[in-house]
Amino acid sequence: MNETETDFKIGDAYQTRWESNYELAKQDMYDQTGCIEREFENLLPDTDNVVCEWNDIELVASKKAELRELVGCFIFNDDFDNTPIEYNFTDVYNEYLLDAWGVTL
């Protein structure tokens, strides 16, 4: 299938929207992941010698899966139209996790 000039214009506009909303979407992602983190960060041990309760481990694992899904396919809607913009913030969030807690997803 050959792309028409209209197809290219639509693609260029989407790329421009993707780029222009990147920082807003990243901040929105950090806001949402922060809410999830607050649900379990008090359950994490301060040292490697502390053993977590099994229920705590299950909760942390489920929240980790939730975070992985959220940042891997983050959907952002801007005020332009109702077309969602998809971002993959896995690498960005892993860098944050390495700095903050020394772990990755």
Buried (B, 14 or more C-beta within 10 A) or exposed (E): EEEEEEEEEEEEEEEEBBEEBBEEBBEBBBEBBEEBBEEBEEBEEEEEEEEEEEEBEEBBEEBBEBBBEBBBEBEBEBEEEEEEBEBEBBEBBBEBBEEEEEEEB
